[in-house]
Amino acid sequence: MATSQRTMDFLLDQLSGCGPVSARKMFGEYCLYFAGKPIGLVCDNQLFLKNLPQVRALMPEPVEGAPYPKARPHLLISADLWDDRHSLGLWVRATAEALDDLAAAKPLKKPRAPAKPQASRGVEAVADLSNLGPKSQQMLKAAGIGKVAQLRKLGAVAAYAQVKRVTPAASLNLLWALEGALTNLPWQVVAREHRTSLLLALEQLQSASKDA
């Protein structure tokens, strides 16, 4: 069930006094921001904040939940807790502050050593997967993804983001095709039944890349 506009209006009103909170709609669900940085999701009329120990410590009984299939556990703030403006604002601010602390403490990335060439003999190529036509295979190859093992390790969302950096014209149909190839589902089924969860995962990945 998609999150209603009425639900979001109420949530944002409850958070109006805690700081620069905003939301962005994505195919029926929402990403919640504090000062322009993603701090959680609103899915199925429930709030999911990023699962951080600093925030858990402020909750009398922390409850975990997944905003979409295969998502990492988040802190679930069910709608019946939203009436408490003070606690709700406290948890949201604490999430934003904890994420800022993590970003400040993140060490600089060390350059990776060049990967050693591996023999390709006996390794499946992406051409062996269903759903991926010649054009999709070419875009994957241009992004350095030529083996099934690489694609499975990245997952559909990260692989699509990698292709998109090399081929900006790549459409969302490629994302549906990649997920279908990995799950043995027709891309049409993926586009119809898994669209929202994939787009939310893509939004989170892109936001994390910007903050890195």
C-alpha positions in Angstrom: 0.0 0.0 0.0 1.5 3.3 -1.1 1.9 6.1 1.5 -0.9 8.6 1.3 -0.3 12.4 0.9 -2.4 12.9 4.1 0.0 10.7 6.0 3.0 12.7 4.8 1.3 16.0 5.5 0.7 14.9 9.1 4.3 13.6 9.5 5.9 16.8 8.1 3.6 18.9 10.3 4.7 16.9 13.4 8.3 17.5 12.4 7.9 21.2 11.5 9.6 22.4 14.7 12.6 20.1 14.7 14.6 21.5 11.8 14.9 21.5 8.0 12.9 18.4 7.3 11.7 17.7 3.8 10.4 14.7 1.7 10.7 13.6 -1.9 8.0 11.4 -3.5 9.1 8.3 -5.4 6.4 6.3 -7.0 4.0 6.3 -4.0 6.7 6.2 -1.3 8.9 8.9 0.1 12.5 9.6 1.1 12.9 11.8 4.2 15.6 14.4 4.4 17.1 16.6 7.1 19.0 19.6 5.7 19.0 18.0 2.3 20.5 14.7 3.5 18.6 11.4 3.4 17.8 10.1 6.9 15.1 7.5 6.3 12.1 6.4 4.2 8.3 6.5 4.6 6.8 3.3 3.1 3.3 1.9 3.6 2.5 4.8 5.9 5.3 4.0 8.3 8.6 5.8 9.0 11.9 3.9 8.8 14.9 5.8 10.1 18.5 4.6 9.4 19.5 2.0 12.0 22.1 3.8 14.2 23.1 3.0 17.8 22.9 6.6 18.8 19.2 6.7 17.9 18.5 3.2 19.3 19.8 4.4 22.7 17.1 7.1 22.8 14.2 4.7 22.2 12.5 2.9 25.1 11.8 -0.2 22.9 13.6 0.0 19.5 11.8 -2.0 16.7 13.4 -2.9 13.5 11.7 -3.3 10.1 12.5 -3.3 6.4 11.0 -0.6 4.2 11.2 -2.8 1.1 12.2 -6.4 0.3 15.9 -7.2 0.8 16.5 -3.8 2.5 18.8 -3.5 5.4 17.0 -3.3 8.8 15.8 0.2 9.7 14.4 1.6 12.9 10.6 1.4 12.5 8.6 4.3 13.8 5.0 3.2 13.4 2.4 5.9 12.9 0.9 5.5 16.4 4.1 7.0 17.8 4.0 10.1 15.6 1.6 11.9 18.0 4.6 12.5 20.4 6.2 15.4 18.7 9.1 15.6 21.1 10.2 12.0 20.8 9.7 12.0 17.0 11.7 15.2 16.5 14.4 13.9 18.9 14.9 10.7 16.9 15.0 12.5 13.6 17.5 15.1 14.8 19.6 12.3 16.4 19.7 10.4 13.1 20.9 13.5 11.2 23.5 14.2 13.8 24.8 10.6 13.9 25.1 10.5 10.1 27.0 13.8 10.2 29.4 12.3 12.8 29.9 9.2 10.7 30.7 11.3 7.6 33.2 13.4 9.5 34.9 10.3 10.9 35.1 8.5 7.6 38.7 8.0 6.6 40.0 9.0 3.2 39.8 6.1 0.7 43.1 4.6 -0.3 43.7 4.0 -4.0 43.0 0.4 -4.9 45.8 -1.8 -6.3 45.2 -2.8 -9.9 43.2 -6.1 -10.1 45.2 -9.1 -11.2 44.0 -10.5 -14.5 42.0 -13.7 -14.1 41.4 -16.4 -16.6 38.0 -16.3 -18.1 37.9 -19.9 -19.0 34.8 -21.6 -17.7 33.2 -18.4 -16.3 29.7 -17.6 -17.3 29.2 -14.4 -19.4 26.3 -12.1 -19.0 25.2 -13.1 -22.5 24.1 -16.4 -20.9 21.5 -14.7 -18.8 17.9 -14.2 -19.9 16.4 -10.7 -20.3 19.7 -9.2 -21.5 19.8 -8.3 -25.2 22.8 -7.3 -27.3 22.4 -3.6 -26.4 22.2 -4.3 -22.7 25.3 -6.6 -22.9 27.2 -3.8 -24.7 26.4 -1.3 -22.0 27.4 -3.8 -19.3 30.7 -4.5 -21.1 31.4 -0.8 -21.4 30.9 -0.5 -17.6 33.4 -3.3 -17.0 30.7 -5.9 -16.2 31.2 -9.0 -18.4 30.7 -11.9 -16.1 27.7 -13.3 -14.2 29.7 -13.4 -11.0 30.4 -9.7 -11.3 26.8 -8.9 -11.8 25.6 -11.1 -8.9 28.2 -9.5 -6.6 27.1 -6.0 -7.5 23.3 -6.7 -7.6 20.9 -5.1 -10.1 20.8 -1.6 -8.5 24.6 -1.1 -8.1 25.2 -2.6 -11.6 22.7 -0.2 -13.1 24.3 2.7 -11.4 27.7 1.7 -12.7 26.4 1.5 -16.2 24.6 4.8 -15.9 27.9 6.5 -15.0 29.4 5.3 -18.3 26.2 5.4 -20.4 24.0 8.2 -19.1 21.3 7.4 -21.8 20.7 4.0 -20.1 17.0 3.8 -19.2 15.2 2.2 -16.3 14.3 -0.7 -18.6 17.9 -1.9 -18.1 17.4 -1.9 -14.3 14.2 -4.0 -14.7 16.1 -6.3 -17.1 19.1 -6.7 -14.7 16.8 -7.6 -11.8 14.9 -10.0 -14.0 18.1 -11.7 -15.1 19.2 -12.2 -11.5 15.8 -13.4 -10.3 14.6 -15.3 -13.3 11.6 -13.0 -13.7 10.4 -11.3 -16.9 11.4 -7.7 -16.9 7.7 -6.7 -17.3 7.0 -8.4 -14.0 9.9 -6.7 -12.3 8.7 -3.3 -13.6 5.2 -3.9 -12.3 5.8 -5.6 -9.0 9.3 -4.4 -7.8 9.6 -0.9 -9.3 9.2 1.0 -6.1 11.6 -1.0 -4.0 14.3 -0.9 -6.7 13.9 2.9 -7.2 14.1 3.5 -3.5 17.3 1.4 -3.3 18.7 3.3 -6.3 17.9 6.6 -4.5 19.7 5.5 -1.4 22.7 4.3 -3.3 23.0 7.6 -5.3 22.6 9.7 -2.1 25.3 7.6 -0.3 27.6 8.1 -3.3 27.1 11.9 -3.1 27.9 11.9 0.6 31.0 9.7 0.2 
